[in-house]
Amino acid sequence: MPHSQTSARRDVIPKGRLARGASPWLLPTVATAALSLVRARGSKRAAAIAVPATALAAGMLWFFRDPEREITQGRVISPADGVVQSIMPWKDGRTRVAIFMSPLNVHVNRAPLAGTVTSVEHIPGGFVPAFNKESENNERVVWHFDTELGDIEMVQIAGAVARRIVPYVPQGTKLEQGERIGLIRFGSRVDIYLPEGVDVAVEVGQATTAGVTRIDRD
């Protein structure tokens, strides 16, 4: 698929960037840390606040990192950093691969295949831990992509702490494989449904890297 001008503008990003959608969390913590550090020299109270505030700001910067990736060649690649939580055959012949993302993982998700976004649906729900079976009823965003393998479904699921899923691209967008498509704040889960006849290359417990780990097998 040729790389469109719109897609090119979205993906031309300097190394070491921070994730889009991070500012509501990041800016207040960094501002608090900076202010407390400035005041720390003349105030014991400010000095006491400066240590945890700076640690929190550093943690936020680490959490919202968005590193560049050399995208792997393959039919289906992982949309998320994390660990394969389950691999489940579906009644319609598809196979669901669920990837659990801890707060230590990069939380920017990527397109598993090249194709066109045919729908992006936000579904309200609960916020139980993403590793819990009941998390299937959590707040989530359901994606459908029109690809060379047909319709591919991917679901971003919020966790107990993640209260916001931030899609980066709207319906109708043409995507390159591995292009950034959205962010889930804090611990969460991403499910991808492989079409019937596509074999799974990963195993439960295996670590995955978005844009790098291949999910299917030739």
FILUMRO-571259 format. One record per atom (N, C-alpha, C): atom name; x, y, z; residue number from 1; residue in one letter. Coordinates in pm, 1 decimal. Example, Ala and Ser with C-alpha at 12.3 -4.5 7.8 and 13.67 -1.06 7.14 Angstrom:
% residues 2
N;1319.0;-569.0;780.0;1;A
CA;1230.0;-450.0;780.0;1;A
C;1320.0;-330.0;780.0;1;A
N;1285.0;-225.0;708.0;2;S
CA;1367.0;-106.0;714.0;2;S
C;1290.0;3.0;787.0;2;S
END
This chain:
% residues 218
N;84.4;-118.8;0.0;1;M
CA;0.0;0.0;0.0;1;M
C;87.7;123.5;0.0;1;M
N;67.7;218.8;-95.6;2;P
CA;147.8;339.9;-96.5;2;P
C;122.5;421.8;27.8;2;P
N;224.1;488.1;72.6;3;H
CA;213.7;568.8;194.1;3;H
C;151.6;702.2;157.3;3;H
N;30.6;730.5;207.7;4;S
CA;-39.1;853.7;174.3;4;S
C;27.5;972.5;239.6;4;S
N;0.9;1095.0;184.8;5;Q
CA;57.9;1215.0;242.8;5;Q
C;10.4;1235.8;385.2;5;Q
N;-119.3;1206.6;409.8;6;T
CA;-173.1;1222.0;544.9;6;T
C;-102.3;1129.4;641.5;6;T
N;-83.4;1002.9;599.4;7;S
CA;-16.0;905.5;683.5;7;S
C;126.3;948.4;710.7;7;S
N;193.3;1001.7;608.0;8;A
CA;331.4;1043.1;624.4;8;A
C;342.5;1154.3;727.7;8;A
N;251.2;1248.5;724.7;9;R
CA;254.7;1358.6;821.3;9;R
C;235.2;1307.0;963.3;9;R
N;148.1;1206.5;979.7;10;R
CA;122.6;1153.5;1113.5;10;R
C;244.3;1083.9;1170.0;10;R
N;322.9;1016.7;1082.1;11;D
CA;426.5;928.0;1131.3;11;D
C;566.1;989.4;1129.1;11;D
N;581.1;1111.1;1079.9;12;V
CA;710.7;1176.7;1082.4;12;V
C;728.0;1240.2;1219.6;12;V
N;794.3;1166.6;1309.3;13;I
CA;801.7;1206.4;1450.1;13;I
C;945.2;1187.6;1497.5;13;I
N;1002.8;1283.1;1566.7;14;P
CA;1140.8;1269.4;1612.6;14;P
C;1155.6;1158.2;1715.2;14;P
N;1277.3;1103.2;1723.1;15;K
CA;1303.9;997.9;1820.2;15;K
C;1286.2;1052.7;1961.9;15;K
N;1242.4;964.3;2052.0;16;G
CA;1225.7;1004.3;2190.4;16;G
C;1097.3;1080.2;2215.5;16;G
N;1002.2;1069.8;2127.0;17;R
CA;876.8;1143.8;2142.4;17;R
C;793.8;1087.7;2257.3;17;R
N;700.2;1169.6;2302.0;18;L
CA;603.1;1125.7;2400.6;18;L
C;470.9;1099.4;2330.4;18;L
N;391.1;1011.1;2388.3;19;A
CA;266.0;970.0;2325.3;19;A
C;167.3;1084.6;2316.3;19;A
N;98.3;1093.4;2203.5;20;R
CA;-12.8;1186.7;2192.4;20;R
C;-121.0;1145.9;2292.1;20;R
N;-185.6;1243.4;2353.6;21;G
CA;-288.5;1214.8;2452.6;21;G
C;-235.2;1207.2;2593.9;21;G
N;-104.2;1234.8;2611.2;22;A
CA;-43.3;1225.5;2744.3;22;A
C;-54.9;1354.1;2824.0;22;A
N;-77.2;1466.5;2757.0;23;S
CA;-66.7;1597.4;2822.5;23;S
C;-157.7;1617.9;2943.7;23;S
N;-284.4;1566.7;2945.0;24;P
CA;-367.1;1590.2;3064.0;24;P
C;-309.0;1530.6;3192.4;24;P
N;-230.6;1424.0;3178.3;25;W
CA;-166.5;1361.9;3294.3;25;W
C;-25.8;1417.4;3315.4;25;W
N;44.4;1438.4;3206.0;26;L
CA;185.9;1471.6;3213.7;26;L
C;212.0;1615.4;3255.8;26;L
N;140.7;1709.3;3197.3;27;L
CA;169.4;1850.2;3223.0;27;L
C;154.3;1889.2;3369.9;27;L
N;44.1;1848.7;3438.1;28;P
CA;31.4;1886.7;3580.3;28;P
C;141.9;1828.1;3668.0;28;P
N;181.1;1704.3;3642.0;29;T
CA;284.7;1641.9;3725.5;29;T
C;420.5;1705.7;3702.2;29;T
N;454.2;1734.7;3577.1;30;V
CA;582.4;1800.2;3547.5;30;V
C;584.2;1941.6;3603.0;30;V
N;472.1;2014.1;3589.9;31;A
CA;465.1;2151.0;3642.2;31;A
C;480.2;2152.7;3794.2;31;A
N;415.4;2056.7;3861.4;32;T
CA;426.1;2048.3;4007.9;32;T
C;568.9;2018.1;4049.8;32;T
N;632.4;1924.5;3979.0;33;A
CA;770.9;1888.3;4010.2;33;A
C;863.9;2007.8;3989.5;33;A
N;846.8;2078.4;3878.7;34;A
CA;933.3;2192.9;3849.0;34;A
C;916.1;2303.3;3952.9;34;A
N;791.5;2331.6;3989.8;35;L
CA;764.5;2436.8;4088.1;35;L
C;821.0;2400.3;4225.2;35;L
N;803.9;2276.4;4265.7;36;S
CA;854.9;2233.7;4396.7;36;S
C;1007.8;2236.2;4400.9;36;S
N;1071.8;2205.3;4287.3;37;L
CA;1218.2;2210.3;4282.3;37;L
C;1268.8;2353.8;4292.7;37;L
N;1198.5;2445.9;4228.0;38;V
CA;1236.6;2587.2;4234.2;38;V
C;1225.7;2640.8;4377.1;38;V
N;1120.3;2597.9;4445.9;39;R
CA;1095.4;2647.6;4581.4;39;R
C;1169.4;2569.0;4689.8;39;R
N;1229.5;2457.9;4651.8;40;A
CA;1290.2;2368.5;4750.9;40;A
C;1403.6;2433.0;4829.1;40;A
N;1476.5;2525.9;4766.8;41;R
CA;1590.9;2587.1;4835.2;41;R
C;1549.0;2672.8;4954.1;41;R
N;1430.9;2730.3;4947.0;42;G
CA;1389.7;2820.1;5055.1;42;G
C;1278.8;2766.9;5141.9;42;G
N;1239.9;2641.6;5120.8;43;S
CA;1127.9;2588.4;5196.9;43;S
C;1145.0;2439.1;5220.5;43;S
N;1143.7;2399.8;5346.3;44;K
CA;1154.1;2257.4;5377.7;44;K
C;1030.8;2182.0;5328.0;44;K
N;916.5;2247.7;5335.7;45;R
CA;793.3;2183.8;5290.1;45;R
C;799.2;2157.6;5139.5;45;R
N;848.6;2258.5;5063.7;46;A
CA;861.7;2241.3;4919.0;46;A
C;964.3;2133.2;4887.3;46;A
N;1071.2;2127.7;4966.8;47;A
CA;1174.7;2025.1;4946.0;47;A
C;1117.8;1885.9;4968.4;47;A
N;1029.7;1874.5;5070.0;48;A
CA;967.9;1744.8;5098.2;48;A
C;873.7;1701.9;4985.3;48;A
N;809.3;1799.6;4923.5;49;I
CA;718.3;1770.6;4812.4;49;I
C;796.4;1740.5;4685.0;49;I
N;913.3;1802.5;4671.4;50;A
CA;989.8;1792.7;4546.7;50;A
C;1030.0;1649.6;4514.1;50;A
N;1066.2;1572.2;4615.6;51;V
CA;1114.4;1435.9;4589.4;51;V
C;1006.1;1347.4;4528.2;51;V
N;888.4;1330.4;4593.2;52;P
CA;785.6;1246.7;4531.9;52;P
C;729.9;1306.6;4402.2;52;P
N;723.4;1442.1;4395.1;53;A
CA;670.7;1505.7;4273.9;53;A
C;762.0;1479.3;4155.4;53;A
N;892.3;1487.1;4179.0;54;T
CA;989.0;1461.0;4072.1;54;T
C;985.8;1314.0;4031.0;54;T
N;973.5;1226.2;4130.0;55;A
CA;965.6;1082.9;4099.2;55;A
C;840.7;1051.9;4017.5;55;A
N;728.8;1114.8;4053.3;56;L
CA;604.4;1093.5;3978.6;56;L
C;616.7;1145.8;3836.1;56;L
N;676.9;1262.9;3820.6;57;A
CA;694.6;1320.1;3687.0;57;A
C;783.4;1230.2;3601.7;57;A
N;890.6;1177.8;3661.9;58;A
CA;979.7;1087.2;3588.8;58;A
C;905.4;960.4;3547.4;58;A
N;820.4;910.0;3639.0;59;G
CA;740.5;791.8;3606.7;59;G
C;643.9;818.0;3492.6;59;G
N;583.4;936.6;3491.4;60;M
CA;491.4;972.6;3384.4;60;M
C;564.1;982.6;3250.6;60;M
N;682.1;1043.6;3252.5;61;L
CA;761.3;1054.3;3130.2;61;L
C;796.8;915.8;3076.8;61;L
N;829.9;824.5;3166.9;62;W
CA;862.8;687.0;3126.6;62;W
C;739.1;616.1;3073.0;62;W
N;626.5;630.9;3141.6;63;F
CA;505.5;561.6;3099.5;63;F
C;459.0;607.9;2962.3;63;F
N;465.5;737.7;2937.0;64;F
CA;412.9;792.1;2812.6;64;F
C;517.4;799.1;2701.3;64;F
N;624.8;723.4;2715.0;65;R
CA;723.8;719.2;2607.8;65;R
C;663.1;655.0;2482.5;65;R
N;714.9;692.3;2369.0;66;D
CA;665.1;639.4;2242.3;66;D
C;783.1;620.1;2147.8;66;D
N;861.3;515.2;2167.5;67;P
CA;984.1;497.0;2089.4;67;P
C;956.6;463.3;1943.3;67;P
N;1053.6;497.4;1859.5;68;E
CA;1046.6;457.3;1719.2;68;E
C;1068.6;306.5;1710.0;68;E
N;1009.7;244.1;1610.3;69;R
CA;1022.8;99.8;1591.0;69;R
C;1057.5;69.4;1445.5;69;R
N;1142.1;-30.6;1425.3;70;E
CA;1164.3;-83.3;1291.0;70;E
C;1060.0;-193.2;1270.3;70;E
N;961.7;-166.4;1185.9;71;I
CA;845.7;-254.1;1172.2;71;I
C;883.7;-386.3;1105.7;71;I
N;840.7;-496.6;1167.6;72;T
CA;866.6;-631.0;1116.4;72;T
C;782.8;-659.8;992.0;72;T
N;840.8;-734.5;899.6;73;Q
CA;766.1;-779.2;783.2;73;Q
C;689.1;-906.3;819.3;73;Q
N;561.9;-911.7;786.4;74;G
CA;479.0;-1028.3;817.3;74;G
C;333.9;-994.4;797.0;74;G
N;248.5;-1095.5;787.8;75;R
CA;106.7;-1067.1;761.8;75;R
C;40.9;-994.5;877.2;75;R
N;61.7;-1044.1;1000.8;76;V
CA;-1.4;-983.0;1118.4;76;V
C;105.0;-961.2;1225.6;76;V
N;118.6;-839.0;1271.3;77;I
CA;215.3;-809.1;1376.7;77;I
C;141.6;-760.3;1501.0;77;I
N;209.9;-768.2;1613.1;78;S
CA;145.2;-733.2;1739.9;78;S
C;105.8;-586.2;1743.1;78;S
N;-17.7;-557.9;1787.6;79;P
CA;-60.5;-418.6;1802.3;79;P
C;-16.3;-356.7;1934.1;79;P
N;38.9;-439.8;2025.5;80;A
CA;66.1;-389.6;2160.5;80;A
C;191.5;-450.4;2220.9;80;A
N;257.0;-372.5;2306.6;81;D
CA;361.1;-424.1;2394.7;81;D
C;291.7;-493.6;2512.1;81;D
N;344.1;-605.4;2555.1;82;G
CA;283.8;-673.1;2670.0;82;G
C;316.4;-820.5;2673.0;82;G
N;225.3;-897.6;2730.4;83;V
CA;240.9;-1043.3;2742.5;83;V
C;112.3;-1109.1;2693.8;83;V
N;125.9;-1215.2;2615.6;84;V
CA;8.5;-1287.2;2566.6;84;V
C;-63.1;-1350.7;2685.1;84;V
N;-184.5;-1305.7;2710.3;85;Q
CA;-260.9;-1352.5;2825.4;85;Q
C;-341.0;-1477.9;2792.2;85;Q
N;-397.0;-1482.9;2671.9;86;S
CA;-475.9;-1599.4;2632.0;86;S
C;-483.1;-1608.3;2480.1;86;S
N;-504.2;-1730.3;2432.5;87;I
CA;-527.2;-1757.4;2290.4;87;I
C;-651.8;-1844.7;2284.9;87;I
N;-759.2;-1791.4;2228.3;88;M
CA;-888.2;-1859.2;2239.1;88;M
C;-956.8;-1873.7;2103.2;88;M
N;-989.7;-1998.2;2063.9;89;P
CA;-1068.7;-2017.7;1941.1;89;P
C;-1207.4;-1957.0;1958.9;89;P
N;-1257.8;-1890.6;1857.1;90;W
CA;-1389.0;-1827.0;1861.1;90;W
C;-1489.1;-1910.6;1782.6;90;W
N;-1617.6;-1897.9;1815.3;91;K
CA;-1720.2;-1981.1;1751.5;91;K
C;-1726.5;-1961.4;1600.5;91;K
N;-1690.2;-1841.9;1552.8;92;D
CA;-1698.8;-1814.7;1409.4;92;D
C;-1573.9;-1857.5;1332.6;92;D
N;-1482.3;-1927.6;1399.2;93;G
CA;-1362.4;-1976.8;1333.4;93;G
C;-1239.6;-1890.0;1353.7;93;G
N;-1259.7;-1769.1;1404.8;94;R
CA;-1145.6;-1682.0;1431.6;94;R
C;-1074.3;-1724.9;1560.1;94;R
N;-955.3;-1670.1;1581.5;95;T
CA;-880.0;-1695.3;1704.1;95;T
C;-847.8;-1562.0;1769.6;95;T
N;-885.9;-1549.0;1896.3;96;R
CA;-857.4;-1426.3;1969.1;96;R
C;-725.9;-1437.9;2044.5;96;R
N;-637.1;-1342.8;2020.9;97;V
CA;-511.8;-1333.7;2095.3;97;V
C;-521.8;-1211.3;2184.5;97;V
N;-518.9;-1232.8;2317.0;98;A
CA;-531.4;-1123.6;2413.9;98;A
C;-393.9;-1089.9;2469.9;98;A
N;-357.7;-961.9;2464.8;99;I
CA;-227.1;-915.8;2512.1;99;I
C;-247.5;-822.0;2630.9;99;I
N;-193.2;-860.1;2745.0;100;F
CA;-204.1;-777.9;2866.2;100;F
C;-88.9;-678.4;2870.3;100;F
N;-122.0;-552.0;2893.2;101;M
CA;-23.4;-445.1;2901.5;101;M
C;-13.2;-397.0;3045.6;101;M
N;102.9;-412.2;3106.4;102;S
CA;123.1;-362.2;3242.1;102;S
C;160.0;-214.8;3237.6;102;S
N;157.3;-144.6;3352.2;103;P
CA;196.3;-2.6;3352.4;103;P
C;340.0;21.4;3307.1;103;P
N;422.8;-82.6;3301.8;104;L
CA;562.5;-67.2;3260.1;104;L
C;578.6;-71.7;3108.3;104;L
N;476.0;-116.4;3037.0;105;N
CA;485.2;-127.8;2892.4;105;N
C;461.5;6.3;2822.4;105;N
N;510.3;16.7;2698.6;106;V
CA;470.6;127.0;2611.5;106;V
C;323.0;107.4;2580.6;106;V
N;243.1;212.3;2591.0;107;H
CA;98.0;198.6;2575.9;107;H
C;42.4;257.9;2447.4;107;H
N;129.9;287.6;2352.3;108;V
CA;86.4;329.1;2219.4;108;V
C;64.9;202.5;2136.6;108;V
N;-52.6;189.2;2079.6;109;N
CA;-86.5;72.2;1997.9;109;N
C;-67.3;101.3;1850.7;109;N
N;-40.2;-6.1;1774.1;110;R
CA;-7.4;8.1;1632.3;110;R
C;-95.6;-82.2;1546.3;110;R
N;-109.1;-45.3;1419.2;111;A
CA;-191.8;-122.4;1326.3;111;A
C;-128.9;-259.1;1300.5;111;A
N;-203.9;-367.2;1321.4;112;P
CA;-148.4;-502.1;1301.4;112;P
C;-126.9;-538.4;1154.9;112;P
N;-200.8;-473.2;1065.5;113;L
CA;-186.6;-494.2;922.3;113;L
C;-204.3;-359.9;851.4;113;L
N;-159.8;-354.1;727.5;114;A
CA;-192.7;-239.4;643.1;114;A
C;-338.1;-253.1;600.6;114;A
N;-407.7;-142.3;590.7;115;G
CA;-547.3;-148.1;549.5;115;G
C;-620.0;-18.1;577.7;115;G
N;-750.9;-23.6;568.4;116;T
CA;-834.7;93.5;591.1;116;T
C;-919.9;72.9;715.5;116;T
N;-925.9;173.4;800.6;117;V
CA;-1010.7;167.3;919.6;117;V
C;-1156.4;178.0;874.4;117;V
N;-1233.3;71.2;894.2;118;T
CA;-1374.2;73.2;852.8;118;T
C;-1467.5;114.7;964.9;118;T
N;-1423.0;99.4;1091.8;119;S
CA;-1503.7;149.0;1203.8;119;S
C;-1418.3;161.9;1329.1;119;S
N;-1454.4;260.9;1411.7;120;V
CA;-1392.8;281.9;1542.8;120;V
C;-1508.3;308.0;1638.9;120;V
N;-1539.7;209.7;1723.2;121;E
CA;-1657.1;220.0;1809.4;121;E
C;-1617.8;220.9;1956.9;121;E
N;-1657.1;327.0;2026.4;122;H
CA;-1634.2;335.1;2170.3;122;H
C;-1752.6;272.7;2243.0;122;H
N;-1722.7;179.9;2335.9;123;I
CA;-1827.5;112.0;2412.4;123;I
C;-1802.9;136.7;2561.2;123;I
N;-1895.0;205.8;2629.9;124;P
CA;-1878.6;229.9;2774.1;124;P
C;-1880.8;97.6;2851.7;124;P
N;-1819.2;97.7;2969.2;125;G
CA;-1818.5;-23.0;3051.5;125;G
C;-1748.4;0.2;3182.0;125;G
N;-1711.7;-109.3;3250.4;126;G
CA;-1649.3;-101.1;3381.3;126;G
C;-1499.1;-82.1;3372.7;126;G
N;-1432.1;-97.8;3487.8;127;F
CA;-1287.5;-77.4;3494.5;127;F
C;-1224.2;-180.7;3587.9;127;F
N;-1259.1;-308.6;3570.8;128;V
CA;-1194.4;-412.7;3651.1;128;V
C;-1055.2;-436.2;3594.5;128;V
N;-963.3;-497.5;3671.9;129;P
CA;-828.1;-520.8;3620.8;129;P
C;-829.2;-592.4;3486.0;129;P
N;-740.6;-549.6;3395.4;130;A
CA;-740.5;-600.2;3257.9;130;A
C;-705.0;-747.4;3248.4;130;A
N;-640.7;-803.9;3352.7;131;F
CA;-607.9;-946.7;3348.6;131;F
C;-725.8;-1032.7;3395.9;131;F
N;-831.8;-969.6;3444.4;132;N
CA;-950.0;-1040.9;3491.7;132;N
C;-1039.9;-1077.4;3374.1;132;N
N;-1100.2;-1195.7;3377.4;133;K
CA;-1188.6;-1238.6;3269.2;133;K
C;-1304.7;-1141.0;3248.8;133;K
N;-1350.5;-1080.3;3356.3;134;E
CA;-1462.8;-987.8;3348.0;134;E
C;-1426.0;-856.3;3279.1;134;E
N;-1297.3;-837.7;3249.2;135;S
CA;-1254.7;-714.5;3183.3;135;S
C;-1309.9;-703.8;3041.2;135;S
N;-1365.3;-814.2;2989.9;136;E
CA;-1426.9;-810.1;2856.9;136;E
C;-1546.3;-714.5;2853.8;136;E
N;-1598.4;-680.2;2971.8;137;N
CA;-1709.7;-585.1;2981.2;137;N
C;-1662.3;-444.9;3019.2;137;N
N;-1531.0;-424.3;3015.6;138;N
CA;-1475.2;-293.4;3049.7;138;N
C;-1500.4;-190.9;2938.9;138;N
N;-1472.1;-66.1;2972.6;139;E
CA;-1466.0;39.6;2871.9;139;E
C;-1371.3;-5.8;2760.8;139;E
N;-1412.2;11.4;2634.8;140;R
CA;-1327.0;-37.9;2526.9;140;R
C;-1356.0;35.5;2395.7;140;R
N;-1260.6;22.2;2304.5;141;V
CA;-1277.4;74.3;2168.8;141;V
C;-1256.0;-42.1;2072.9;141;V
N;-1357.2;-66.4;1988.1;142;V
CA;-1352.9;-177.4;1892.6;142;V
C;-1316.9;-122.4;1754.8;142;V
N;-1209.4;-175.6;1698.2;143;W
CA;-1162.0;-135.2;1566.3;143;W
C;-1190.3;-244.9;1464.6;143;W
N;-1220.9;-204.7;1341.3;144;H
CA;-1226.8;-298.3;1228.7;144;H
C;-1143.3;-240.9;1115.5;144;H
N;-1060.7;-327.8;1055.8;145;F
CA;-973.8;-289.3;945.8;145;F
C;-1005.2;-374.5;823.1;145;F
N;-1013.5;-311.1;708.2;146;D
CA;-1025.9;-382.6;581.8;146;D
C;-884.5;-406.9;530.9;146;D
N;-842.8;-534.2;526.6;147;T
CA;-704.6;-569.5;493.5;147;T
C;-700.6;-676.7;385.9;147;T
N;-579.8;-716.7;349.0;148;E
CA;-563.5;-823.1;249.9;148;E
C;-613.6;-957.4;301.9;148;E
N;-630.5;-969.1;434.2;149;L
CA;-686.4;-1091.3;493.7;149;L
C;-835.9;-1077.2;519.5;149;L
N;-894.9;-968.8;473.5;150;G
CA;-1036.3;-942.9;499.6;150;G
C;-1052.7;-853.6;620.8;150;G
N;-1167.0;-864.7;687.1;151;D
CA;-1195.2;-782.7;804.5;151;D
C;-1115.5;-832.3;924.6;151;D
N;-1040.9;-742.0;987.5;152;I
CA;-965.5;-772.9;1109.4;152;I
C;-1020.9;-687.7;1222.7;152;I
N;-1056.8;-754.6;1332.2;153;E
CA;-1108.0;-684.2;1449.6;153;E
C;-1000.1;-674.3;1556.4;153;E
N;-989.8;-557.6;1617.9;154;M
CA;-898.6;-534.5;1728.9;154;M
C;-973.4;-456.0;1836.4;154;M
N;-951.3;-491.0;1962.6;155;V
CA;-1022.8;-425.4;2072.4;155;V
C;-923.1;-372.5;2174.2;155;V
N;-929.8;-243.9;2202.7;156;Q
CA;-853.2;-183.4;2311.1;156;Q
C;-941.7;-182.2;2435.5;156;Q
N;-892.4;-241.0;2545.4;157;I
CA;-972.2;-255.9;2666.4;157;I
C;-906.2;-180.1;2781.3;157;I
N;-982.5;-92.0;2845.6;158;A
CA;-931.4;-17.8;2961.1;158;A
C;-919.5;-111.1;3080.9;158;A
N;-826.5;-80.5;3171.8;159;G
CA;-808.4;-160.1;3292.4;159;G
C;-861.9;-89.8;3415.0;159;G
N;-814.0;-131.4;3532.6;160;A
CA;-861.8;-74.3;3657.7;160;A
C;-816.2;70.0;3674.7;160;A
N;-698.1;102.1;3621.4;161;V
CA;-643.6;237.4;3632.8;161;V
C;-668.9;316.7;3505.4;161;V
N;-660.9;248.7;3390.1;162;A
CA;-680.2;318.8;3261.6;162;A
C;-824.7;363.5;3248.4;162;A
N;-846.1;493.5;3243.9;163;R
CA;-981.4;546.9;3234.3;163;R
C;-1004.2;620.4;3102.7;163;R
N;-912.2;606.0;3011.2;164;R
CA;-928.0;677.0;2885.4;164;R
C;-851.6;605.2;2774.9;164;R
N;-920.5;576.2;2666.4;165;I
CA;-858.5;523.8;2545.9;165;I
C;-861.3;636.6;2443.8;165;I
N;-747.9;663.7;2382.3;166;V
CA;-736.6;777.6;2291.4;166;V
C;-706.5;728.1;2149.8;166;V
N;-808.3;714.4;2063.2;167;P
CA;-781.9;677.8;1923.7;167;P
C;-711.7;793.3;1852.0;167;P
N;-616.1;759.7;1767.0;168;Y
CA;-543.0;861.3;1692.9;168;Y
C;-600.2;886.1;1553.2;168;Y
N;-668.8;787.7;1497.5;169;V
CA;-713.6;799.6;1358.2;169;V
C;-862.7;768.2;1349.0;169;V
N;-934.4;831.5;1258.0;170;P
CA;-1078.4;808.5;1243.5;170;P
C;-1110.8;703.0;1138.3;170;P
N;-1237.3;667.8;1131.1;171;Q
CA;-1287.4;578.7;1027.5;171;Q
C;-1251.0;634.5;889.9;171;Q
N;-1212.2;544.0;800.3;172;G
CA;-1177.4;584.0;665.0;172;G
C;-1029.0;606.8;642.9;172;G
N;-949.3;606.2;751.1;173;T
CA;-805.6;628.9;739.4;173;T
C;-736.1;507.6;679.1;173;T
N;-648.2;531.9;583.3;174;K
CA;-564.7;425.6;528.3;174;K
C;-435.3;420.2;608.3;174;K
N;-401.2;300.3;654.7;175;L
CA;-287.5;283.8;744.2;175;L
C;-181.1;192.9;685.3;175;L
N;-56.8;225.4;717.1;176;E
CA;52.9;133.1;693.3;176;E
C;60.3;35.9;810.7;176;E
N;109.6;-82.7;786.7;177;Q
CA;128.9;-178.0;896.2;177;Q
C;227.1;-120.0;997.5;177;Q
N;189.4;-126.7;1125.1;178;G
CA;275.4;-76.2;1231.3;178;G
C;259.0;70.9;1261.3;178;G
N;168.9;139.0;1190.9;179;E
CA;147.1;281.0;1216.7;179;E
C;73.7;299.4;1349.6;179;E
N;104.7;405.5;1419.0;180;R
CA;40.8;433.3;1547.9;180;R
C;-108.2;461.1;1527.4;180;R
N;-192.7;396.6;1611.8;181;I
CA;-336.9;417.0;1596.3;181;I
C;-404.5;466.3;1724.1;181;I
N;-338.4;454.6;1840.0;182;G
CA;-404.7;500.2;1961.1;182;G
C;-325.7;470.7;2086.9;182;G
N;-377.0;522.6;2198.0;183;L
CA;-312.4;510.8;2328.6;183;L
C;-413.9;463.2;2431.9;183;L
N;-370.5;371.7;2519.1;184;I
CA;-450.1;337.1;2637.4;184;I
C;-368.6;379.4;2758.2;184;I
N;-425.5;462.1;2842.4;185;R
CA;-350.6;511.2;2957.9;185;R
C;-346.8;407.4;3069.1;185;R
N;-226.2;371.9;3111.8;186;F
CA;-199.4;280.5;3223.7;186;F
C;-239.4;136.3;3190.2;186;F
N;-243.4;47.4;3291.1;187;G
CA;-261.3;-95.9;3266.0;187;G
C;-385.8;-127.1;3184.9;187;G
N;-376.9;-218.8;3091.0;188;S
CA;-487.1;-241.1;2998.0;188;S
C;-464.1;-368.3;2916.9;188;S
N;-547.4;-388.3;2812.9;189;R
CA;-539.4;-508.7;2731.4;189;R
C;-577.2;-477.3;2587.1;189;R
N;-517.0;-549.0;2494.6;190;V
CA;-552.7;-537.6;2353.5;190;V
C;-578.3;-677.7;2299.8;190;V
N;-693.8;-696.5;2236.8;191;D
CA;-729.6;-823.8;2174.3;191;D
C;-726.5;-808.0;2022.9;191;D
N;-672.7;-908.0;1954.7;192;I
CA;-679.3;-910.4;1809.8;192;I
C;-736.7;-1044.6;1766.9;192;I
N;-825.3;-1041.1;1668.2;193;Y
CA;-893.4;-1160.6;1620.9;193;Y
C;-836.3;-1200.8;1485.0;193;Y
N;-769.9;-1316.7;1481.3;194;L
CA;-712.3;-1365.9;1356.7;194;L
C;-817.9;-1441.5;1276.9;194;L
N;-822.7;-1421.9;1145.0;195;P
CA;-924.2;-1489.1;1062.7;195;P
C;-907.5;-1641.0;1063.4;195;P
N;-1013.8;-1709.5;1030.3;196;E
CA;-1010.5;-1855.3;1020.6;196;E
C;-902.6;-1896.7;921.1;196;E
N;-824.6;-1997.0;958.3;197;G
CA;-718.8;-2046.8;871.2;197;G
C;-583.5;-1982.6;894.4;197;G
N;-578.4;-1879.8;977.3;198;V
CA;-451.7;-1814.8;1008.9;198;V
C;-398.0;-1872.7;1139.4;198;V
N;-280.7;-1934.2;1134.7;199;D
CA;-222.5;-1997.6;1253.0;199;D
C;-152.7;-1895.6;1341.6;199;D
N;-159.9;-1918.1;1472.8;200;V
CA;-99.0;-1828.7;1571.0;200;V
C;47.4;-1867.4;1592.4;200;V
N;134.5;-1767.6;1591.4;201;A
CA;277.4;-1793.8;1607.9;201;A
C;326.1;-1770.1;1750.2;201;A
N;245.2;-1704.4;1834.4;202;V
CA;286.9;-1673.8;1971.4;202;V
C;226.3;-1774.0;2068.7;202;V
N;274.4;-1771.5;2192.3;203;E
CA;225.7;-1860.9;2297.3;203;E
C;183.8;-1779.1;2419.5;203;E
N;98.2;-1838.2;2501.6;204;V
CA;57.8;-1773.1;2626.7;204;V
C;182.1;-1751.9;2713.3;204;V
N;195.9;-1632.0;2766.2;205;G
CA;311.5;-1598.5;2848.7;205;G
C;424.8;-1533.7;2771.7;205;G
N;413.8;-1531.3;2638.9;206;Q
CA;519.9;-1473.3;2556.0;206;Q
C;509.1;-1321.7;2554.8;206;Q
N;622.8;-1254.4;2564.9;207;A
CA;625.5;-1108.2;2556.5;207;A
C;612.0;-1064.4;2410.7;207;A
N;540.2;-955.1;2389.4;208;T
CA;522.5;-901.1;2254.9;208;T
C;566.1;-754.7;2250.7;208;T
N;605.3;-711.5;2133.1;209;T
CA;641.6;-572.3;2110.5;209;T
C;561.0;-521.1;1992.6;209;T
N;489.9;-411.0;2011.2;210;A
CA;405.6;-355.9;1905.9;210;A
C;488.4;-320.3;1783.4;210;A
N;443.2;-369.6;1667.0;211;G
CA;512.4;-341.1;1542.5;211;G
C;630.0;-430.7;1515.2;211;G
N;667.2;-515.6;1612.1;212;V
CA;786.5;-597.7;1597.8;212;V
C;757.2;-747.3;1603.2;212;V
N;677.1;-790.5;1700.3;213;T
CA;647.1;-932.5;1717.6;213;T
C;543.4;-978.7;1616.4;213;T
N;575.3;-1082.4;1543.8;214;R
CA;479.1;-1136.2;1449.2;214;R
C;379.8;-1227.7;1523.9;214;R
N;251.2;-1210.6;1493.0;215;I
CA;145.3;-1283.8;1562.5;215;I
C;105.8;-1411.1;1487.9;215;I
N;113.5;-1409.5;1353.9;216;D
CA;69.7;-1524.8;1274.0;216;D
C;190.6;-1604.3;1223.5;216;D
N;160.3;-1724.1;1172.3;217;R
CA;263.2;-1812.3;1117.3;217;R
C;228.8;-1843.5;972.1;217;R
N;331.6;-1846.4;885.4;218;D
CA;308.8;-1882.0;743.5;218;D
C;260.2;-2024.9;731.1;218;D
END
